[in-house]
């Protein structure tokens, strides 16, 4: 449309024409000096200003095609300049028809844009791969953190891309339709990111039958866009769901613990604790009673008359009797046989066994231990004041009056303190244990090879009215550990010169030759005291001496040391007016008098005095059998 401009004097100065360029849809304003502007003038001006070839421009006014000589109408309309020429004989829209036909045939929209090129000539798939690699490198730290936190890949939200296509980081070409624009495409990206409410409610109301599908209970079934359980859930909702399940499990654990701790009233808890304590005391008392019964049985078995033997032959081993006994804790002992040495096996926490009736006060003594197992074992010597405690794990070497060697840990023990000593032992080794009481030394050997002196300054305690004093072999074992002990029942493999087997002390073979026959007449076990020419019975041995015979009296005439022990029987008990008068004699004297009369000699001081007072003034045939010693 031309707009004539007038000057102040009323003369025409210039004409302007507005032209809309198609298909660019841009508007251009052209100025002319004359009033009669034709289409050719407009094309010429467009060529000058826009570099548009005149042969390709067609001017339209409304729907009317303007020729080159036609004047531009002065009506208020905009001229349209169409650049290009249409197909001859057609109305256009050929591309639209091809697209519509493709959709009608049911073909899916292609997503293969990789073969296309950008303005630089690079394939789009190469550009997309470069972007993906850069994102992978940038997220390396994030991946490591997710792995540390236990986050699965399916917990990550679906990647948002400009195209709406997973893995395609570029925009889609202009000829691709529908990607990221439709609601269905957006819904696909959100599939399985939220738990299905219908599925949860159905599972809460009923239990699925065996072999039911995972989507059982959901009315939409496999076509449901929501997740049916943790296996299908993905994205951030999966992380949240796992956190909720973890918190739920923790709450249930805390509730169960709370219920367990506070399930009963404090009074009930105290009662249960007391019951458990009393049950433990009863069990410990039963174990101690069992051990006492074993000791009592062994005491009975160890009463011998001259000539009695254990294995059918008169040997030192046969006269020693059953000498291995448990001292503390749960240990199992088996006495020696003609074929095997005595055996000790630990069946509890560090139990202790010892040689019954042995109290060494002077001399050099030796015994051997064969290791059946090579675990924690402490073996050596103990004094009469030694005390073991399996509850505290205290055995030989853990008390001040005991000395032990532990080859498993290669240490020596005394008073609960350990010092490095010896070699590492193994099953089958023979450990020699030697004590020189006169020199105050304890030494050990392994398979005949001396390990050196382990302890010095050893002193044996003195005998008293309540204990025999002296040293004796002792061994402490952990559970399932096992050893064999040889004190001389069988040949000692590595006994040093001038040392005697411990067995000799039990049967009195340390006496001088002049007293040999009398010593054999006195039953085992014998205890060596400070003087090597004198032997006395231990105060708690619980043995009855045989009545003196004519042969014994004749032998006593030849050995005054023993004669002193046989003489001095209190023939007249009528001079003692009360039990207290007899108690003044002391435990050892009362025991000796009871033995000489063939009566039971065990018990406390008062019991012994009462037993002796009960036969006061009675003849031998009038003495009740309840107080007589077993034959």
C-alpha positions in Angstrom: 0.0 0.0 0.0 1.4 3.4 -1.0 1.1 6.3 1.4 1.7 9.7 -0.4 3.5 12.2 1.9 2.6 15.9 1.5 4.9 18.8 2.3 3.8 21.9 4.1 3.2 23.7 0.7 0.8 20.9 -0.3 3.2 19.3 -2.9 3.8 15.5 -3.1 7.2 14.5 -1.8 7.6 10.7 -1.4 5.6 7.4 -1.6 6.1 4.4 0.8 5.0 0.8 0.1 4.9 -2.0 2.7 5.7 -5.4 1.4 5.5 -8.8 3.3 8.0 -11.3 2.1 7.0 -15.0 2.0 7.9 -17.6 3.1 10.2 -15.6 5.4 7.2 -13.7 6.8 9.3 -10.5 7.1 8.0 -7.0 6.4 9.9 -4.4 4.3 9.0 -0.7 3.9 10.0 0.8 0.4 10.2 4.5 -0.4 9.6 6.0 -3.9 9.9 9.6 -5.3 7.0 9.3 -7.8 3.3 8.7 -7.2 2.7 6.2 -10.0 4.5 3.2 -8.4 4.2 0.0 -10.4 4.9 -3.7 -9.5 8.1 -3.5 -11.5 9.3 -0.6 -9.4 8.7 -2.6 -6.2 10.6 -5.7 -7.6 13.5 -3.5 -8.6 13.6 -2.0 -5.1 13.5 -5.4 -3.5 16.4 -6.5 -5.7 18.4 -3.5 -4.6 17.7 -3.8 -0.9 17.1 -7.5 -0.3 19.2 -9.1 -3.2 16.1 -11.0 -4.3 16.1 -11.9 -8.0 13.3 -10.1 -9.9 12.5 -13.2 -11.9 11.6 -15.2 -8.7 9.4 -12.5 -7.1 5.6 -12.5 -7.6 3.5 -9.7 -6.0 0.1 -10.3 -4.7 -2.6 -8.0 -3.5 -5.0 -10.1 -1.7 -5.5 -13.0 -4.1 -4.7 -10.9 -7.2 -1.4 -11.5 -8.9 0.0 -8.1 -10.0 1.9 -7.8 -13.3 5.0 -5.7 -13.8 3.1 -2.8 -15.4 0.3 -2.8 -12.8 0.2 0.2 -10.5 0.3 -0.5 -6.8 -3.3 0.1 -5.6 -3.8 2.8 -3.0 -6.2 0.6 -1.0 -5.1 0.0 2.7 -3.7 -3.5 2.0 -0.3 -5.0 2.3 1.5 -6.3 -0.7 2.8 -9.9 -0.4 6.0 -10.8 -2.3 6.3 -14.5 -2.8 9.8 -15.7 -3.5 9.7 -18.8 -5.8 7.4 -20.5 -8.1 4.8 -23.3 -7.4 4.5 -26.6 -9.2 2.8 -26.4 -12.5 -0.6 -27.9 -12.5 -0.7 -28.6 -8.7 -2.0 -27.0 -5.6 0.9 -27.9 -3.3 1.0 -29.9 0.1 2.8 -32.9 -1.4 5.0 -33.4 1.7 2.0 -33.3 4.0 0.3 -35.9 1.9 3.4 -38.2 2.3 3.5 -37.8 6.0 -0.2 -38.5 6.3 0.1 -41.6 4.2 3.0 -42.9 6.3 0.9 -42.5 9.5 -2.0 -44.2 7.9 0.2 -47.2 7.1 0.8 -47.7 10.9 4.6 -47.1 10.7 6.3 -46.0 13.9 8.0 -42.7 14.1 11.7 -43.3 13.6 14.2 -42.6 16.3 17.3 -43.2 14.3 18.7 -39.7 13.9 22.3 -40.8 14.1 22.9 -40.7 10.3 21.8 -37.0 10.0 24.5 -34.3 10.0 24.7 -31.0 11.7 25.8 -27.8 10.0 29.5 -28.8 10.6 29.0 -32.0 8.6 29.4 -34.3 11.7 27.1 -37.2 12.2 24.6 -36.6 14.9 25.3 -39.9 16.6 29.0 -38.9 16.9 28.0 -35.6 18.5 25.6 -37.5 20.9 28.3 -40.0 21.9 30.7 -37.2 22.7 28.1 -35.6 25.0 27.4 -39.0 26.7 31.1 -39.6 27.3 31.5 -36.1 28.9 28.5 -36.7 31.2 29.9 -40.1 32.2 33.3 -38.6 33.2 31.6 -35.8 35.1 29.5 -38.3 37.1 32.4 -40.5 38.1 32.5 -39.2 41.7 28.7 -39.5 41.9 28.8 -43.1 40.8 31.4 -44.0 43.5 29.3 -42.4 46.2 26.2 -44.3 45.0 28.1 -47.5 45.1 29.3 -46.8 48.6 25.7 -46.0 49.7 24.3 -49.1 48.1 22.1 -47.3 45.6 21.1 -49.4 42.6 21.0 -48.1 39.1 17.2 -48.6 38.9 16.8 -46.2 41.9 18.1 -43.3 39.7 15.4 -41.2 38.1 15.0 -41.4 34.3 17.3 -39.0 32.6 15.7 -35.9 31.2 16.8 -35.1 27.7 15.7 -32.3 25.3 14.2 -34.8 22.9 12.4 -36.9 25.6 14.3 -40.0 24.4 16.6 -41.7 26.8 20.2 -41.5 25.8 19.6 -38.9 23.0 21.1 -35.6 24.3 20.4 -33.6 21.1 17.2 -32.0 19.9 15.1 -34.0 17.4 15.1 -32.9 13.8 12.2 -30.7 12.6 10.7 -33.5 10.5 10.4 -35.8 13.6 7.0 -35.5 15.1 5.6 -36.4 18.6 8.7 -36.9 20.7 8.4 -35.3 24.1 5.2 -33.5 23.1 2.4 -36.0 23.8 1.1 -37.0 27.3 1.7 -40.7 26.6 5.4 -40.0 26.0 5.7 -38.2 29.3 3.8 -41.0 31.1 6.3 -43.6 29.8 9.1 -41.8 31.5 7.2 -42.0 34.8 6.2 -45.7 34.6 7.0 -47.8 37.7 8.1 -44.9 39.7 5.1 -45.0 42.1 3.7 -48.0 44.0 0.3 -49.1 42.8 -2.4 -48.3 45.5 -4.9 -50.9 44.2 -2.2 -53.6 44.4 -1.2 -52.6 48.0 -4.8 -52.6 49.2 -5.6 -55.9 47.5 -2.5 -57.5 49.2 -3.5 -56.1 52.5 -7.0 -57.7 52.3 -5.9 -61.2 51.1 -2.9 -63.4 50.6 -2.0 -64.2 47.0 -2.4 -67.8 46.1 0.7 -70.0 45.4 2.2 -69.2 42.0 0.3 -65.9 41.6 1.7 -63.3 39.2 3.5 -60.3 40.6 0.6 -58.0 39.6 -2.0 -60.1 41.4 -4.6 -57.8 43.0 -4.2 -54.9 40.5 -7.2 -54.5 38.2 -5.0 -53.2 35.4 -2.6 -56.1 35.5 0.5 -55.9 33.3 -0.8 -52.7 31.6 -0.5 -50.8 34.9 1.9 -47.9 34.8 2.6 -48.3 38.5 5.0 -50.6 40.3 3.9 -53.9 41.9 6.4 -54.4 44.7 10.0 -53.4 45.2 11.2 -55.5 42.2 9.4 -53.2 39.8 9.8 -49.9 41.5 12.5 -47.6 40.2 13.7 -44.0 40.5 13.7 -41.9 43.7 10.6 -43.7 45.0 12.6 -46.9 45.2 15.2 -45.2 47.4 12.5 -43.8 49.6 10.7 -47.2 49.8 13.9 -49.0 50.8 14.6 -46.4 53.5 11.1 -46.9 54.9 11.5 -50.7 55.0 14.8 -50.3 56.7 13.3 -48.0 59.4 10.4 -50.4 59.8 12.7 -53.3 60.4 14.7 -51.3 62.9 11.5 -50.4 64.8 10.5 -54.0 64.9 14.0 -55.0 66.2 13.8 -52.2 68.9 10.3 -53.3 70.0 11.4 -57.0 70.2 14.4 -56.0 72.3 12.3 -53.8 74.5 9.8 -56.6 75.0 12.6 -59.0 75.8 14.3 -56.7 78.3 11.1 -55.5 80.0 8.9 -58.6 79.5 8.9 -59.4 83.2 8.6 -57.3 86.3 11.8 -56.5 88.2 10.7 -58.8 90.9 10.4 -61.7 88.4 13.8 -60.9 87.0 15.4 -60.9 90.4 13.7 -64.2 91.2 15.0 -65.7 87.9 18.6 -64.4 88.6 18.4 -66.0 92.1 17.2 -69.3 90.7 20.0 -69.3 88.1 22.5 -68.5 90.8 21.2 -71.3 93.1 21.2 -73.7 90.1 24.8 -72.9 89.4 25.7 -73.5 93.1 23.9 -76.8 93.1 25.8 -77.8 89.9 29.1 -76.8 91.4 28.3 -78.6 94.7 27.4 -81.8 92.7 30.7 -81.6 90.8 32.6 -81.1 94.0 30.8 -84.0 95.6 31.6 -86.2 92.6 35.3 -85.3 93.0 35.2 -86.0 96.7 33.6 -89.4 96.0 36.4 -90.2 93.6 39.0 -89.2 96.2 37.2 -91.3 98.9 37.0 -94.3 96.6 40.7 -94.0 95.8 41.5 -93.7 99.4 39.7 -96.9 100.0 41.5 -98.6 97.1 44.8 -97.4 98.3 44.6 -99.4 101.6 46.9 -102.4 101.3 48.1 -105.1 103.5 51.6 -106.4 103.1 51.9 -108.5 100.0 48.7 -107.1 98.3 49.2 -106.1 94.7 47.2 -104.2 92.1 48.2 -106.0 88.9 48.9 -109.5 90.3 52.6 -109.0 90.6 54.5 -107.5 93.5 56.0 -104.4 91.9 56.3 -100.7 92.9 53.5 -99.7 90.5 51.2 -102.3 91.9 51.8 -101.3 95.5 51.3 -97.6 94.7 47.6 -98.2 93.9 45.4 -95.6 92.2 47.3 -92.3 92.7 45.9 -89.9 90.1 43.0 -87.7 91.3 41.3 -84.5 90.2 42.1 -81.6 92.4 39.9 -78.8 91.0 37.6 -78.2 88.1 36.2 -80.7 85.6 38.9 -83.1 84.7 38.7 -86.8 83.9 41.4 -89.2 85.1 42.1 -92.8 84.1 44.5 -94.8 86.3 47.6 -96.5 84.9 47.4 -100.0 83.5 50.2 -102.5 82.7 50.0 -101.3 79.1 49.3 -97.5 79.4 50.2 -94.6 81.7 47.7 -92.7 83.7 45.7 -90.2 81.6 44.3 -86.8 82.4 41.7 -85.1 80.1 40.4 -81.5 80.5 36.6 -81.3 80.3 36.0 -77.8 81.6 37.8 -74.5 82.1 41.3 -75.2 83.2 40.8 -78.1 85.6 43.7 -79.4 87.7 44.8 -83.0 88.7 47.5 -84.2 91.0 49.3 -87.2 92.5 47.3 -88.3 95.6 49.2 -88.9 98.8 52.5 -87.4 97.7 54.4 -84.9 99.8 58.1 -84.5 99.0 60.2 -82.7 101.6 63.7 -83.7 100.6 65.6 -85.4 97.7 65.6 -85.3 93.9 62.4 -86.4 92.2 61.3 -86.9 88.6 58.3 -87.7 86.5 57.3 -87.5 82.8 54.3 -86.3 80.8 53.5 -87.5 77.3 51.5 -84.9 75.3 48.5 -86.4 73.5 47.5 -82.9 72.5 49.6 -79.8 72.3 47.3 -77.0 73.5 47.3 -74.9 76.6 48.6 -77.1 79.4 50.6 -76.0 82.5 52.5 -78.9 84.2 55.0 -78.9 87.0 55.0 -78.9 90.8 52.9 -77.5 93.6 53.2 -77.1 97.4 50.6 -78.2 100.0 49.4 -74.6 100.3 48.5 -74.5 96.6 44.9 -73.5 95.7 43.4 -73.8 92.2 40.3 -72.0 90.9 38.8 -73.1 87.6 36.3 -70.3 87.7 39.1 -67.7 87.5 41.1 -69.9 85.2 43.8 -70.4 87.8 45.8 -73.6 87.8 49.4 -74.8 88.3 51.7 -71.7 88.1 48.9 -69.2 88.8 49.3 -69.5 92.6 52.4 -68.5 94.6 52.9 -72.1 95.8 53.1 -73.6 92.3 55.5 -73.7 89.4 54.7 -74.7 85.8 55.9 -74.9 82.2 53.7 -74.1 79.2 55.3 -75.1 75.9 52.2 -74.1 73.9 53.0 -70.4 74.7 56.7 -71.1 75.5 56.5 -69.6 79.0 57.0 -70.6 82.6 54.5 -69.6 85.3 54.5 -68.9 89.0 52.4 -66.6 91.1 50.3 -65.8 88.0 53.3 -64.2 86.2 54.8 -65.6 83.0 58.4 -65.4 81.6 59.6 -66.7 78.3 61.0 -70.2 78.6 61.6 -73.4 76.7 60.7 -74.6 73.2 57.4 -74.9 71.4 56.1 -78.4 72.1 53.9 -80.7 69.9 51.7 -83.7 70.4 53.8 -86.8 71.1 56.6 -85.0 73.0 57.7 -86.3 76.4 58.2 -83.5 78.9 60.4 -84.3 81.9 59.7 -82.5 85.3 62.5 -82.6 87.9 62.8 -81.0 91.3 65.9 -80.9 93.5 64.5 -79.9 96.9 67.9 -79.6 98.5 69.1 -77.2 95.9 65.7 -75.5 95.6 65.6 -75.9 91.8 63.0 -77.0 89.3 64.0 -77.9 85.8 62.3 -79.3 82.7 63.3 -81.3 79.6 61.7 -82.0 76.2 62.3 -85.4 74.7 65.4 -85.8 76.8 66.9 -82.5 75.9 67.3 -80.3 79.0 65.5 -76.9 78.8 67.5 -75.6 81.8 66.6 -74.6 85.3 63.2 -72.8 85.3 62.9 -71.9 89.0 65.3 -71.4 91.9 64.8 -70.8 95.6 62.1 -73.5 96.0 61.3 -74.5 99.5 58.9 -77.3 100.6 56.4 -76.3 103.3 56.7 -78.1 106.7 54.2 -80.8 107.8 51.7 -79.7 110.5 48.6 -81.1 112.2 46.4 -80.0 109.4 48.5 -80.7 106.3 51.3 -82.9 105.2 53.3 -80.1 103.5 55.8 -80.8 100.9 55.8 -80.8 97.1 53.8 -82.9 94.6 53.3 -83.1 90.9 50.3 -81.2 89.4 48.9 -80.4 86.0 46.2 -78.0 84.7 44.6 -78.4 81.3 42.1 -76.5 79.1 39.0 -78.3 77.8 39.7 -81.1 75.3 43.4 -81.2 76.2 44.9 -84.6 77.1 48.1 -85.9 78.6 49.6 -89.2 79.9 51.5 -89.1 83.3 54.2 -91.5 84.2 55.6 -91.2 87.7 57.4 -94.6 87.5 54.6 -97.1 86.8 56.4 -97.7 83.5 60.0 -97.1 82.5 61.0 -93.5 82.6 62.5 -92.6 79.2 64.8 -89.7 80.2 65.3 -89.7 84.0 68.5 -87.9 85.0 71.2 -89.5 87.1 70.7 -89.3 90.9 67.0 -88.6 90.5 64.2 -90.9 91.8 60.8 -91.5 90.3 57.9 -90.0 92.3 56.4 -93.4 92.5 59.2 -94.4 95.0 58.0 -91.8 97.4 54.5 -93.4 97.4 55.7 -96.9 98.3 58.6 -95.9 100.6 61.5 -97.0 98.4 63.6 -94.1 99.6 64.3 -95.7 103.0 67.8 -97.1 104.0 68.3 -100.8 103.3 68.1 -101.7 107.0 64.5 -100.6 107.1 63.5 -102.0 103.8 61.3 -104.9 105.2 59.5 -102.6 107.6 58.8 -100.0 104.9 57.2 -102.7 102.8 55.0 -103.6 105.7 53.7 -100.1 106.0 51.0 -99.5 103.3 51.2 -96.9 100.6 51.3 -94.0 100.2 54.4 -93.0 102.1 55.6 -89.5 102.5 59.3 -88.6 102.7 60.1 -86.0 105.3 63.2 -84.0 106.2 65.1 -87.0 107.6 65.7 -89.6 104.8 65.6 -92.4 107.5 62.1 -91.7 108.8 58.6 -92.0 107.2 55.2 -91.0 108.6 51.8 -91.2 107.1 50.0 -88.0 105.9 47.4 -86.7 108.3 44.6 -86.9 105.7 45.5 -90.2 104.0 42.5 -92.0 105.6 44.2 -95.4 105.9 44.0 -98.1 108.5 47.1 -99.9 109.6 47.0 -103.7 110.1 47.3 -104.9 113.6 50.9 -105.6 114.7 51.9 -109.2 114.1 54.7 -111.3 115.6 56.8 -110.9 112.5 56.2 -107.2 112.5 57.3 -106.8 116.1 60.4 -108.8 115.4 61.2 -106.5 112.5 60.5 -103.5 114.7 63.1 -104.7 117.1 65.7 -104.4 114.3 64.5 -100.9 113.3 64.0 -98.5 116.3 62.7 -95.7 114.1 59.6 -97.6 113.2 59.3 -99.2 116.6 58.7 -95.8 118.1 55.7 -95.4 115.9 54.2 -98.8 116.8 54.6 -98.4 120.6 52.6 -96.1 122.8 49.1 -97.5 122.4 46.8 -96.1 125.0 45.6 -99.3 126.6 43.5 -97.6 129.4 41.0 -95.1 128.1 39.3 -94.9 131.5 41.8 -92.2 132.6 40.2 -89.8 130.1 37.1 -88.4 131.8 35.7 -86.5 128.8 35.9 -86.0 125.1 37.8 -82.8 125.7 40.5 -84.7 127.5 41.0 -86.8 124.4 40.9 -83.8 122.1 43.9 -82.5 124.0 45.9 -85.3 122.4 45.6 -83.7 118.9 44.4 -85.0 115.6 47.5 -87.0 114.7 47.7 -88.8 118.0 44.0 -89.6 117.9 44.3 -90.9 114.4 47.2 -93.1 115.4 45.3 -94.5 118.3 42.2 -95.2 116.2 44.3 -96.9 113.5 46.0 -99.2 116.1 42.6 -100.3 117.3 41.3 -101.0 113.8 38.8 -98.1 113.9 37.9 -95.4 111.4 40.4 -92.6 111.7 39.0 -89.9 109.5 37.0 -86.8 110.3 37.5 -83.7 112.5 39.3 -83.5 115.8 36.0 -83.7 117.7 34.7 -86.7 115.6 37.9 -88.6 116.2 37.7 -87.9 119.9 34.1 -89.0 120.1 34.8 -92.2 118.2 37.6 -93.1 120.5 35.7 -92.2 123.7 32.7 -94.3 122.5 34.8 -97.6 123.0 36.0 -96.5 126.4 35.7 -99.5 128.8 34.4 -101.9 126.1 35.8 -105.3 125.0 36.7 -105.9 121.4 33.6 -107.9 120.7 31.4 -105.2 122.1 32.7 -102.5 119.7 30.0 -101.6 117.1 30.8 -102.3 113.5 29.9 -98.7 112.5 33.1 -97.4 114.0 35.4 -100.2 112.7 37.5 -99.7 109.7 36.9 -101.8 106.6 38.8 -105.0 106.5 
